[in-house]
Each structure stands twice: as structure tokens, then as C-alpha cells.
Amino acid sequence: MGQYGGKLVAIALLLFAFSTSITWCYYGDRSTAYIFGEKGVVWYRNFYVLCFVLAAVIDTTVVWNIAYVVVALVSIPNLIAMFVLRKEMKSLSDNFEIK
């Protein structure tokens, strides 16, 4: 990678991680506003920042295990919604294929 390759990769990784965290913060911000209203956004932002602080001081294995559990918990309502709305999704899919 040469003399500057490692530094270039480190900078690219830093920018990717930073932009990803900003994007997910925005997604969560808008979802919280939709579900709980604008008053809930302040609580969400504080919780989001607290998670970053905790992730900086907790062992990475614990952080990844928490992330796995959270992803599983978030998936459950999505799976239920997909099951409940399966007929509507099929209808929309069929109509899209016709057009």
C-alpha cells in the first residue's frame, strides 16, 4: 500500500463511519418524530449520544452483542407487519408487474 496507503484507508474509514453514524441518527430522528412527535426527538438524540459514549468505554464484544440483540428486536415488529400486510404487498407487487 505504500507509504500513505494505511493513512488513506484510515481516513476513508473514519469518514465512512462518521457519515454512517450521522445518517442513522437522522433516520432514527425522523422515525422518532413520526411515532412520538417532535418532543420525543430530544430524548432520542440524547440516547443516541449516550450510546456513543458507552460504546467508547465498554468492551467491543459487549457492544457488538448489544447491537445484535437490538437488530433482532427491531426485526420482530417488521416481520409481524410483513405477515399482517402480506396480501396488500402481493397485490401491489402484482399491479407493479402488470405496469
VMD Tcl script that builds the backbone (N, CA, C; Angstrom):
set m [mol new atoms 297]
animate dup $m
set s [atomselect $m all]
$s set {name element resname resid chain x y z} {
  {N N MET 1 A 0.824 -1.200 0.000}
  {CA C MET 1 A 0.000 0.000 0.000}
  {C C MET 1 A 0.859 1.251 0.000}
  {N N GLY 2 A 2.109 1.061 0.140}
  {CA C GLY 2 A 2.980 2.217 0.075}
  {C C GLY 2 A 3.020 2.983 1.381}
  {N N GLN 3 A 3.653 4.115 1.299}
  {CA C GLN 3 A 3.864 4.929 2.493}
  {C C GLN 3 A 2.569 5.557 3.012}
  {N N TYR 4 A 1.667 5.932 2.113}
  {CA C TYR 4 A 0.469 6.659 2.526}
  {C C TYR 4 A -0.805 5.813 2.474}
  {N N GLY 5 A -0.700 4.567 2.036}
  {CA C GLY 5 A -1.884 3.723 1.892}
  {C C GLY 5 A -2.632 3.492 3.189}
  {N N GLY 6 A -1.908 3.184 4.253}
  {CA C GLY 6 A -2.550 2.949 5.548}
  {C C GLY 6 A -3.260 4.181 6.069}
  {N N LYS 7 A -2.632 5.333 5.885}
  {CA C LYS 7 A -3.258 6.586 6.332}
  {C C LYS 7 A -4.494 6.900 5.500}
  {N N LEU 8 A -4.416 6.638 4.200}
  {CA C LEU 8 A -5.561 6.882 3.331}
  {C C LEU 8 A -6.738 5.986 3.718}
  {N N VAL 9 A -6.459 4.720 3.979}
  {CA C VAL 9 A -7.517 3.789 4.399}
  {C C VAL 9 A -8.104 4.221 5.740}
  {N N ALA 10 A -7.270 4.655 6.666}
  {CA C ALA 10 A -7.756 5.104 7.975}
  {C C ALA 10 A -8.659 6.323 7.832}
  {N N ILE 11 A -8.281 7.271 6.994}
  {CA C ILE 11 A -9.102 8.469 6.777}
  {C C ILE 11 A -10.417 8.093 6.109}
  {N N ALA 12 A -10.360 7.213 5.106}
  {CA C ALA 12 A -11.583 6.776 4.430}
  {C C ALA 12 A -12.515 6.062 5.403}
  {N N LEU 13 A -11.960 5.219 6.258}
  {CA C LEU 13 A -12.765 4.508 7.256}
  {C C LEU 13 A -13.397 5.479 8.245}
  {N N LEU 14 A -12.635 6.466 8.683}
  {CA C LEU 14 A -13.158 7.473 9.603}
  {C C LEU 14 A -14.315 8.242 8.971}
  {N N LEU 15 A -14.150 8.663 7.717}
  {CA C LEU 15 A -15.218 9.402 7.032}
  {C C LEU 15 A -16.451 8.532 6.816}
  {N N PHE 16 A -16.239 7.264 6.471}
  {CA C PHE 16 A -17.364 6.352 6.289}
  {C C PHE 16 A -18.116 6.141 7.599}
  {N N ALA 17 A -17.390 5.910 8.685}
  {CA C ALA 17 A -18.028 5.699 9.990}
  {C C ALA 17 A -18.784 6.943 10.434}
  {N N PHE 18 A -18.190 8.105 10.228}
  {CA C PHE 18 A -18.831 9.358 10.633}
  {C C PHE 18 A -20.102 9.608 9.827}
  {N N SER 19 A -20.031 9.437 8.508}
  {CA C SER 19 A -21.215 9.671 7.679}
  {C C SER 19 A -22.307 8.643 7.968}
  {N N THR 20 A -21.917 7.405 8.265}
  {CA C THR 20 A -22.899 6.378 8.607}
  {C C THR 20 A -23.604 6.708 9.913}
  {N N SER 21 A -22.859 7.162 10.914}
  {CA C SER 21 A -23.487 7.498 12.200}
  {C C SER 21 A -24.421 8.692 12.058}
  {N N ILE 22 A -24.062 9.662 11.246}
  {CA C ILE 22 A -24.949 10.809 11.017}
  {C C ILE 22 A -26.222 10.360 10.301}
  {N N THR 23 A -26.078 9.497 9.302}
  {CA C THR 23 A -27.238 9.018 8.552}
  {C C THR 23 A -28.194 8.240 9.443}
  {N N TRP 24 A -27.667 7.324 10.254}
  {CA C TRP 24 A -28.534 6.547 11.137}
  {C C TRP 24 A -29.172 7.420 12.208}
  {N N CYS 25 A -28.461 8.435 12.644}
  {CA C CYS 25 A -29.049 9.373 13.601}
  {C C CYS 25 A -30.245 10.078 12.973}
  {N N TYR 26 A -30.095 10.478 11.724}
  {CA C TYR 26 A -31.194 11.157 11.029}
  {C C TYR 26 A -32.383 10.217 10.831}
  {N N TYR 27 A -32.126 8.976 10.401}
  {CA C TYR 27 A -33.208 8.008 10.224}
  {C C TYR 27 A -33.971 7.801 11.532}
  {N N GLY 28 A -33.241 7.600 12.606}
  {CA C GLY 28 A -33.879 7.416 13.905}
  {C C GLY 28 A -34.614 8.658 14.365}
  {N N ASP 29 A -34.038 9.811 14.074}
  {CA C ASP 29 A -34.650 11.094 14.419}
  {C C ASP 29 A -36.020 11.221 13.759}
  {N N ARG 30 A -36.082 10.956 12.467}
  {CA C ARG 30 A -37.346 11.079 11.731}
  {C C ARG 30 A -38.343 10.010 12.162}
  {N N SER 31 A -37.874 8.810 12.440}
  {CA C SER 31 A -38.772 7.751 12.903}
  {C C SER 31 A -39.355 8.091 14.265}
  {N N THR 32 A -38.516 8.621 15.144}
  {CA C THR 32 A -38.981 9.026 16.469}
  {C C THR 32 A -39.997 10.152 16.362}
  {N N ALA 33 A -39.743 11.110 15.483}
  {CA C ALA 33 A -40.690 12.214 15.293}
  {C C ALA 33 A -42.022 11.695 14.773}
  {N N TYR 34 A -41.990 10.716 13.898}
  {CA C TYR 34 A -43.219 10.154 13.347}
  {C C TYR 34 A -44.015 9.407 14.413}
  {N N ILE 35 A -43.319 8.643 15.239}
  {CA C ILE 35 A -44.007 7.810 16.228}
  {C C ILE 35 A -44.397 8.599 17.475}
  {N N PHE 36 A -43.468 9.409 18.009}
  {CA C PHE 36 A -43.691 10.074 19.289}
  {C C PHE 36 A -43.875 11.581 19.188}
  {N N GLY 37 A -43.721 12.148 18.008}
  {CA C GLY 37 A -43.806 13.598 17.865}
  {C C GLY 37 A -42.443 14.235 18.097}
  {N N GLU 38 A -42.382 15.525 17.859}
  {CA C GLU 38 A -41.108 16.245 17.953}
  {C C GLU 38 A -40.536 16.256 19.373}
  {N N LYS 39 A -41.387 16.109 20.385}
  {CA C LYS 39 A -40.882 16.093 21.764}
  {C C LYS 39 A -40.010 14.866 22.028}
  {N N GLY 40 A -40.301 13.780 21.354}
  {CA C GLY 40 A -39.515 12.568 21.536}
  {C C GLY 40 A -38.143 12.633 20.893}
  {N N VAL 41 A -37.961 13.556 19.951}
  {CA C VAL 41 A -36.688 13.650 19.231}
  {C C VAL 41 A -35.554 14.031 20.172}
  {N N VAL 42 A -35.811 14.927 21.105}
  {CA C VAL 42 A -34.770 15.336 22.056}
  {C C VAL 42 A -34.316 14.137 22.877}
  {N N TRP 43 A -35.250 13.316 23.329}
  {CA C TRP 43 A -34.903 12.111 24.087}
  {C C TRP 43 A -34.093 11.153 23.222}
  {N N TYR 44 A -34.504 11.004 21.971}
  {CA C TYR 44 A -33.777 10.111 21.065}
  {C C TYR 44 A -32.348 10.595 20.857}
  {N N ARG 45 A -32.172 11.870 20.598}
  {CA C ARG 45 A -30.826 12.403 20.366}
  {C C ARG 45 A -29.933 12.211 21.588}
  {N N ASN 46 A -30.481 12.457 22.769}
  {CA C ASN 46 A -29.694 12.250 23.988}
  {C C ASN 46 A -29.311 10.778 24.145}
  {N N PHE 47 A -30.255 9.893 23.876}
  {CA C PHE 47 A -29.982 8.457 23.956}
  {C C PHE 47 A -28.929 8.044 22.930}
  {N N TYR 48 A -29.007 8.598 21.726}
  {CA C TYR 48 A -28.054 8.273 20.663}
  {C C TYR 48 A -26.635 8.675 21.059}
  {N N VAL 49 A -26.494 9.878 21.597}
  {CA C VAL 49 A -25.173 10.344 22.033}
  {C C VAL 49 A -24.678 9.498 23.207}
  {N N LEU 50 A -25.564 9.166 24.139}
  {CA C LEU 50 A -25.189 8.317 25.272}
  {C C LEU 50 A -24.673 6.959 24.796}
  {N N CYS 51 A -25.300 6.405 23.765}
  {CA C CYS 51 A -24.841 5.122 23.222}
  {C C CYS 51 A -23.426 5.228 22.674}
  {N N PHE 52 A -23.093 6.347 22.037}
  {CA C PHE 52 A -21.728 6.530 21.536}
  {C C PHE 52 A -20.729 6.620 22.684}
  {N N VAL 53 A -21.106 7.325 23.734}
  {CA C VAL 53 A -20.216 7.446 24.891}
  {C C VAL 53 A -19.999 6.074 25.527}
  {N N LEU 54 A -21.079 5.332 25.713}
  {CA C LEU 54 A -20.955 3.996 26.308}
  {C C LEU 54 A -20.146 3.058 25.418}
  {N N ALA 55 A -20.351 3.141 24.114}
  {CA C ALA 55 A -19.607 2.278 23.194}
  {C C ALA 55 A -18.112 2.571 23.222}
  {N N ALA 56 A -17.758 3.796 23.589}
  {CA C ALA 56 A -16.338 4.160 23.651}
  {C C ALA 56 A -15.643 3.584 24.881}
  {N N VAL 57 A -16.401 3.278 25.926}
  {CA C VAL 57 A -15.778 2.819 27.169}
  {C C VAL 57 A -16.053 1.346 27.489}
  {N N ILE 58 A -17.012 0.741 26.819}
  {CA C ILE 58 A -17.362 -0.661 27.067}
  {C C ILE 58 A -16.558 -1.549 26.113}
  {N N ASP 59 A -16.297 -2.768 26.546}
  {CA C ASP 59 A -15.599 -3.748 25.716}
  {C C ASP 59 A -16.346 -3.955 24.397}
  {N N THR 60 A -15.617 -4.060 23.297}
  {CA C THR 60 A -16.248 -4.156 21.979}
  {C C THR 60 A -17.106 -5.409 21.820}
  {N N THR 61 A -16.754 -6.481 22.489}
  {CA C THR 61 A -17.575 -7.692 22.414}
  {C C THR 61 A -18.965 -7.427 22.975}
  {N N VAL 62 A -19.032 -6.713 24.072}
  {CA C VAL 62 A -20.324 -6.368 24.680}
  {C C VAL 62 A -21.113 -5.452 23.747}
  {N N VAL 63 A -20.439 -4.481 23.156}
  {CA C VAL 63 A -21.107 -3.545 22.239}
  {C C VAL 63 A -21.704 -4.301 21.057}
  {N N TRP 64 A -20.936 -5.213 20.457}
  {CA C TRP 64 A -21.448 -5.974 19.318}
  {C C TRP 64 A -22.605 -6.881 19.730}
  {N N ASN 65 A -22.530 -7.498 20.895}
  {CA C ASN 65 A -23.632 -8.346 21.359}
  {C C ASN 65 A -24.901 -7.533 21.580}
  {N N ILE 66 A -24.761 -6.340 22.131}
  {CA C ILE 66 A -25.920 -5.453 22.296}
  {C C ILE 66 A -26.492 -5.086 20.934}
  {N N ALA 67 A -25.622 -4.787 19.982}
  {CA C ALA 67 A -26.079 -4.441 18.631}
  {C C ALA 67 A -26.850 -5.596 17.998}
  {N N TYR 68 A -26.366 -6.825 18.179}
  {CA C TYR 68 A -27.067 -7.990 17.631}
  {C C TYR 68 A -28.466 -8.128 18.237}
  {N N VAL 69 A -28.571 -7.944 19.530}
  {CA C VAL 69 A -29.867 -8.056 20.207}
  {C C VAL 69 A -30.814 -6.960 19.729}
  {N N VAL 70 A -30.312 -5.743 19.605}
  {CA C VAL 70 A -31.157 -4.627 19.167}
  {C C VAL 70 A -31.665 -4.862 17.745}
  {N N VAL 71 A -30.808 -5.337 16.860}
  {CA C VAL 71 A -31.237 -5.622 15.486}
  {C C VAL 71 A -32.323 -6.696 15.482}
  {N N ALA 72 A -32.168 -7.712 16.304}
  {CA C ALA 72 A -33.187 -8.759 16.390}
  {C C ALA 72 A -34.503 -8.189 16.911}
  {N N LEU 73 A -34.434 -7.344 17.931}
  {CA C LEU 73 A -35.656 -6.752 18.492}
  {C C LEU 73 A -36.351 -5.832 17.494}
  {N N VAL 74 A -35.582 -5.120 16.697}
  {CA C VAL 74 A -36.167 -4.234 15.686}
  {C C VAL 74 A -36.774 -5.056 14.551}
  {N N SER 75 A -36.221 -6.218 14.286}
  {CA C SER 75 A -36.721 -7.067 13.202}
  {C C SER 75 A -38.083 -7.673 13.519}
  {N N ILE 76 A -38.363 -7.914 14.775}
  {CA C ILE 76 A -39.618 -8.573 15.156}
  {C C ILE 76 A -40.847 -7.782 14.712}
  {N N PRO 77 A -40.959 -6.469 15.013}
  {CA C PRO 77 A -42.136 -5.736 14.531}
  {C C PRO 77 A -42.220 -5.693 13.001}
  {N N ASN 78 A -41.067 -5.646 12.338}
  {CA C ASN 78 A -41.076 -5.647 10.876}
  {C C ASN 78 A -41.600 -6.965 10.323}
  {N N LEU 79 A -41.192 -8.066 10.915}
  {CA C LEU 79 A -41.683 -9.369 10.469}
  {C C LEU 79 A -43.183 -9.507 10.708}
  {N N ILE 80 A -43.653 -9.022 11.840}
  {CA C ILE 80 A -45.094 -9.063 12.133}
  {C C ILE 80 A -45.857 -8.222 11.121}
  {N N ALA 81 A -45.362 -7.020 10.834}
  {CA C ALA 81 A -46.024 -6.143 9.865}
  {C C ALA 81 A -46.038 -6.772 8.475}
  {N N MET 82 A -44.945 -7.401 8.092}
  {CA C MET 82 A -44.911 -8.062 6.786}
  {C C MET 82 A -45.922 -9.204 6.719}
  {N N PHE 83 A -46.073 -9.929 7.809}
  {CA C PHE 83 A -47.048 -11.016 7.835}
  {C C PHE 83 A -48.467 -10.467 7.742}
  {N N VAL 84 A -48.755 -9.422 8.497}
  {CA C VAL 84 A -50.102 -8.840 8.506}
  {C C VAL 84 A -50.440 -8.220 7.149}
  {N N LEU 85 A -49.464 -7.599 6.515}
  {CA C LEU 85 A -49.699 -6.886 5.256}
  {C C LEU 85 A -49.337 -7.706 4.018}
  {N N ARG 86 A -49.184 -9.004 4.152}
  {CA C ARG 86 A -48.718 -9.823 3.037}
  {C C ARG 86 A -49.658 -9.786 1.831}
  {N N LYS 87 A -50.971 -9.745 2.061}
  {CA C LYS 87 A -51.913 -9.708 0.937}
  {C C LYS 87 A -51.811 -8.383 0.191}
  {N N GLU 88 A -51.693 -7.298 0.937}
  {CA C GLU 88 A -51.543 -5.990 0.299}
  {C C GLU 88 A -50.221 -5.909 -0.465}
  {N N MET 89 A -49.164 -6.457 0.108}
  {CA C MET 89 A -47.868 -6.461 -0.579}
  {C C MET 89 A -47.942 -7.288 -1.858}
  {N N LYS 90 A -48.632 -8.416 -1.824}
  {CA C LYS 90 A -48.791 -9.257 -3.012}
  {C C LYS 90 A -49.571 -8.518 -4.078}
  {N N SER 91 A -50.646 -7.840 -3.678}
  {CA C SER 91 A -51.454 -7.078 -4.624}
  {C C SER 91 A -50.642 -5.961 -5.274}
  {N N LEU 92 A -49.903 -5.220 -4.465}
  {CA C LEU 92 A -49.074 -4.144 -5.009}
  {C C LEU 92 A -47.991 -4.692 -5.929}
  {N N SER 93 A -47.423 -5.814 -5.568}
  {CA C SER 93 A -46.395 -6.432 -6.402}
  {C C SER 93 A -46.978 -6.890 -7.736}
  {N N ASP 94 A -48.159 -7.492 -7.701}
  {CA C ASP 94 A -48.807 -7.938 -8.938}
  {C C ASP 94 A -49.152 -6.754 -9.831}
  {N N ASN 95 A -49.672 -5.668 -9.236}
  {CA C ASN 95 A -50.009 -4.475 -10.018}
  {C C ASN 95 A -48.767 -3.842 -10.630}
  {N N PHE 96 A -47.660 -3.881 -9.920}
  {CA C PHE 96 A -46.412 -3.317 -10.443}
  {C C PHE 96 A -45.921 -4.118 -11.643}
  {N N GLU 97 A -46.044 -5.443 -11.576}
  {CA C GLU 97 A -45.590 -6.289 -12.673}
  {C C GLU 97 A -46.453 -6.109 -13.912}
  {N N ILE 98 A -47.737 -5.799 -13.730}
  {CA C ILE 98 A -48.634 -5.572 -14.867}
  {C C ILE 98 A -48.237 -4.303 -15.609}
  {N N LYS 99 A -47.872 -3.271 -14.864}
  {CA C LYS 99 A -47.499 -1.991 -15.486}
  {C C LYS 99 A -46.161 -2.152 -16.106}
}
mol reanalyze $m
mol bondsrecalc $m
mol representation Tube
mol addrep $m
